[in-house]
């Protein structure tokens, strides 16, 4: 793949690592993919298992709320991890914590809740460090491709394990072995990152304030808040749709089995959008058209669900999935392109994900409250569309390259 000259510029002075050699690069890609497969595996197990395991709605709701809350709360931990051990070792340790959390989730209901917190904390570190690793270890023109691979792997891992949990639970007569399926990819992720422990890089600077870089703290910049707005609203729309799409489809007149098919179609659309968007966006220095297109595709999908005839519902589900997938993957490219160096990429990614995931956690709750208050899904869908359109204005700085 070729990139425009502006997108494929040489590393800036803050970039302290050259791209890996061919053999080392192959091991890096394998480890990267295995780690990426894990980032949503544990979170997709509860919904399909709930009817089989007899989980109450309160348990399902709480287990759905914990991941975004914890990923937002623990995202700043990634900065500490990176300064202490670097990106490669940070991801390896995160892989070990993923294994521990996946095992803990098998130990009864208390273990399921505690393990979900542990897995979410490890995933928060992975989410922040992945864009930094891509920026540091891959050529600039490959950033979009690798972020696309990350998004595609994330969806594939979740879909594969989600498809297996019910048959395993039914065959075993218990939900614990089905939950335990997440241990396998977690072990593979830790093993895949083990060769990267040999990678030696200079320790990151102890601070990233004005005394080190001459750059103001990210929280004082419009760039960081614009990135946060884009990631936060996109993630809010993603989690809200994931939580309530089957109910929306049933209320629209579809059967429960068809609604389940719609959920699967949404996830397929997410994979397509997540793979394509970063590849297309990384070819350009200015990603404002890609941000706007992502938001408009999401808004079109939601509008179709709200207004279109029932016969076209699945078409709009697919459109919405593509938009949501693009919105989940595009921020990784934005962090890598807008960050002046690895420290800056880390700071931008940390702030956007800390605030964004915390914002996303309230989306399903607010949508449910609006639904109860109005007796229909019209108000929640309209509110999401309006929020996305407002976000289009707030997000433009995130895509602009002032150079």
Order of alpha helices (4+ residues) and beta strands (2+ residues): alpha-alpha-alpha-alpha-alpha-alpha-alpha-alpha-alpha-alpha-alpha-alpha-alpha-alpha-alpha-alpha
